[in-house]
Amino acid sequence: MVSLMSSSAETVSSVVVPSPSAVLPEGVREGNENLVRLTEPAGAKVRALIARESQGGFLRIAITGGGCNGLSYKMKFVPEPRKGDILVRSAEVPVVVDAKTALYLKGTVLDYSSKLIAGGFKFANPNAKASCSCGESFSV
């Protein structure tokens, strides 16, 4: 399911996740949760979505221009990291971030709530000076 597999891969909730001892692809750096951290509810939801969507075993978080405050969070599943990416393992989820996004993301916590009102994924970014009420865009 995940192209970054080695004999040391672990199975977590029916999703194959590279183990910490797996060899990183060339040009990919290992990061830590000081860059981005998923809470356990966020990790559980992402693992379930990875299994359901079958788009790839890595969560890519990116920050792009747009939204009501100038910058927006984007998330998607990818089959493997790209050269120049930073790989963070958090809540048993492999998260990839490009170097430009890392500048804005440092210290961010991604949480998930299943509440009917105001539920979903929420970013708590200590670098954001302002954010919109929906939590999908911010400014620095």
C-alpha positions in Angstrom: 0.0 0.0 0.0 2.9 2.4 0.8 5.8 2.6 -1.5 8.2 3.5 1.3 8.2 0.1 2.8 11.0 -2.0 4.1 11.2 -5.2 6.0 10.8 -3.1 9.1 7.4 -1.7 8.3 4.7 -1.9 11.0 1.0 -2.5 10.6 -1.1 0.0 12.5 -4.9 -0.2 12.3 -4.6 -2.0 8.9 -2.5 0.8 7.5 1.2 0.1 6.7 3.3 2.8 8.2 7.1 3.0 7.8 8.8 2.2 11.1 11.3 4.7 12.6 14.1 2.5 11.4 12.9 2.4 7.8 15.4 4.0 5.3 14.3 7.4 4.1 14.2 8.1 0.4 17.1 10.3 -0.9 16.6 13.9 -0.2 14.0 13.4 2.6 14.9 14.5 6.1 13.6 13.2 9.4 11.8 15.8 11.5 10.1 15.6 14.9 6.9 16.7 16.6 8.5 20.2 17.3 7.5 20.9 13.7 4.0 19.4 13.7 2.2 17.2 16.1 -1.1 15.3 15.7 -3.2 14.6 18.8 -4.4 11.1 19.3 -8.0 11.9 17.9 -6.4 13.5 14.8 -4.1 10.5 14.4 -6.9 8.0 14.7 -9.0 9.9 12.1 -6.1 10.2 9.7 -5.3 6.5 10.0 -8.9 5.6 9.2 -9.0 8.0 6.3 -5.7 6.6 4.9 -7.2 3.1 5.0 -10.5 4.2 3.5 -9.3 6.5 0.8 -6.4 4.3 -0.5 -4.6 7.4 -2.0 -1.3 6.9 -0.2 0.0 6.2 3.2 1.4 9.7 4.0 -0.4 12.8 5.1 0.9 15.9 3.3 0.3 19.2 5.0 1.0 22.3 3.0 0.4 26.0 3.4 -0.6 27.9 0.3 -1.6 31.5 -0.4 -5.4 32.1 -0.2 -8.3 32.1 2.2 -9.7 35.1 4.0 -6.5 35.7 6.0 -3.9 35.2 3.2 -2.6 31.7 4.0 -4.5 28.4 3.9 -3.9 24.9 5.2 -4.1 22.0 2.7 -4.1 18.3 3.5 -4.0 15.4 1.1 -2.8 11.8 1.1 0.3 10.9 -1.0 2.0 7.6 -1.8 5.5 8.8 -0.9 7.5 11.9 0.2 9.3 14.1 -2.4 12.9 15.2 -2.4 13.3 18.1 0.0 10.4 17.0 2.2 10.6 16.6 6.0 9.0 13.5 7.4 7.5 13.6 10.9 5.9 10.6 12.6 3.2 11.7 15.0 0.3 9.7 16.5 1.4 6.7 14.4 0.9 8.7 11.2 3.7 9.6 8.7 3.3 13.3 7.9 5.3 15.0 5.1 5.9 18.8 4.9 7.8 20.7 2.3 10.6 23.1 3.5 8.6 26.3 2.7 5.6 25.1 4.7 7.8 24.1 7.6 8.7 27.8 8.1 5.0 28.6 8.9 4.1 25.3 10.6 6.7 25.0 13.3 5.1 24.1 16.6 1.6 23.5 15.1 -0.7 21.0 16.7 -3.4 19.3 14.5 -6.5 18.1 16.4 -9.7 16.5 15.4 -13.2 16.7 16.8 -16.2 14.6 15.8 -18.7 17.2 17.1 -21.5 18.0 14.7 -21.0 21.7 15.1 -17.5 23.1 14.8 -16.1 19.6 14.3 -13.4 18.4 12.0 -9.6 19.1 11.8 -8.3 22.1 13.6 -4.8 23.6 13.4 -3.4 25.4 16.5 -0.5 27.3 15.0 1.6 29.4 17.4 3.0 31.4 14.4 -0.4 32.7 13.3 -1.1 36.3 14.3 -4.7 36.1 13.1 -7.0 33.4 11.8 -10.5 33.1 10.5 -13.3 31.7 12.5 -13.4 28.5 10.4 -9.7 27.9 11.2 -8.8 27.1 7.6 -6.8 30.3 7.0 -4.4 32.5 8.9 -1.9 35.3 8.6 1.6 35.8 10.1 
